[in-house]
Amino acid sequence: MAEDLTRTARAEGKPLSETDNVDDMYLTFALGGEEYGVGIGGVTEIVGMQRIMGVPDVPVWIKGVINLRGKVIPLLDVRLRFGMAERAYDERTVIIVLDVAEAPVGLIVDGVSEVLDIPPAQIDRPGQFGRGGRSPVMGLARVGDRVTILLDADVLVADGDLSLPADLVA
Amino acid sequence: MSAMTETGADGGLMRVSSDKISRLMDLVGELSLSVAETVHSPDLAGLELTSFDAAVHRLTMIVREVQDAATELRLVPVEEVFKRLRRMVRELERQTGKKIEMVLEGEETAIDKLVADQLYDPLLHVVRNSADHGLESPAERLAAGKPETGRITLSAAQVGSEVRITVADDGRGLSRDKILKRARERGLFGPDEEPEPSVLWKVIFQPGFSTAEAVTNLSGRGVGMDVLNTTMTALRGRIGVESAAGAGSEVSLHIPVSLAFLDCIILRLGQRLYALPIDVVSEIVQPAPADVMGVGAAGGSEMLRLRGRWIPVCRLEKFYDEPTAGLPPLSSQVLAVVGTASGAIAVPVDEVLDRQQVVMKPLTGRLARVRASWGCALLGTGEVALVLDGNRLAGGGGA
């Protein structure tokens, strides 16, 4: 998976070394037909799917835990978190491990795409998506002719109901 | 951060930063996991490996010893904490006008430094309570035929894998009437319920519970006991209270010597693995159909008959509100009998897998809200089991 991180697409054609601003870098991943992104700052590693062990007393979207070299990491299925249809894990399914509020969490996604450098000017931050609840969508990034949905990991991991714009739910 | 050697007079003592020791502990934990992973490798299944098995046996013994030696590095005597408390008691004497003799026993008892660092505050509240409510004024004591000077005994002893710290006083003891009245007011017991003493005394650890008529500067606000509760839960400890009217009371704290490793029984229920600390499991039983019954009146709860006595059954599926398509009959399961503060309970599982020393990991992030658990256990196989706290299971689903 390491090459996925280095195979960096540069949204404005700038070499990575000249931008060197981690705040503007996003790891993108696929979910259904859409492309999502999370800030690379919190991402610690990307690992393939492995044996998940179930735990009780957690929401359905917490699939269980994995033992990653002696660290116990809860896994959040992003599809289930968004109320999308569940999909069997396959060889492209990966776990993005990130630190949210100093606690590790793994996001199960359909597959990672690339690391994008997206300056703030290319991000639209609509006031509010949906109604009620906190929106996990931080903004929409225009990258070439595509749109990448940037997520706020803190909201994603928190327990509250999510409000998603209807057209984002596959 | 480097280790400093104090040669000569101290007999070769070294000062080592606790960071380094924590790092070593983590590595030892990982070492024992990867050894277990190696020796349980599926690649070895079905092979005749006589000398390999002998080597594995030696390796396992050594790893165990390394684990013990590493754990020992973090052990410190409780003396330091006890001495701070003694100084505090001098202060209390001045504030209360009582005469207090403080007796220390077993100060050399060793305990994990991480535990020792957290012991002072909770113990302070227990000692304060004894000095303030337990011990009578000199005049009262003389009238009751007791020596004028009250005595608080602070003692520590290692019992198995636990350290037991007790604070005993020779004061007036707990008042059953007052505590029961207060507990009934707060709805903890029904108006006609007469709880066992050991159950009743526990309520003094309830948040906000206090029978002190006047809230003094020292105690009586019910806040201290709350601190005690929280700390004990964090340390995987238990609290016991004994009291005899007129003769004093004794609060005992039972705390594991080390927080890093735990001897557990590993259980399987459906797809899930659970672990119970070995010292709370009194037995494993396979009930006959006649030894189990349902109590419809108590919300469909079930009971198990164990040597003539009925004890409550705690189904984990129900406790954790799991969606299940019909629960298996108890007679098809095995039940772990768990000793708790409120009596024994039986926890049904599909299978008892093993007994082993596990590496404990705290519950982080969303997992911190999983109820009735002390943390995750990393098993030798690399699997993760949830370590259950029988006391909180017995307490029902709330909080």
Interface residues (C-beta under 8 A of the other chain):
Chain A: R51 M53 G54 V55 P56 D57 V58 P59 I62 V65 I66 N67 R69 G70 K71 V72 P74 L76 V100 A101 A103 P104 V105 V157 D159
Chain B: D26 G29 E30 L33 Q271 R272 L273 L316 Y320 D321 E322 V359 K361 T364 G365 R366 L367 A368 R369 V370 R371 S373 C376 L378 G382 E383 V384 A385 L386
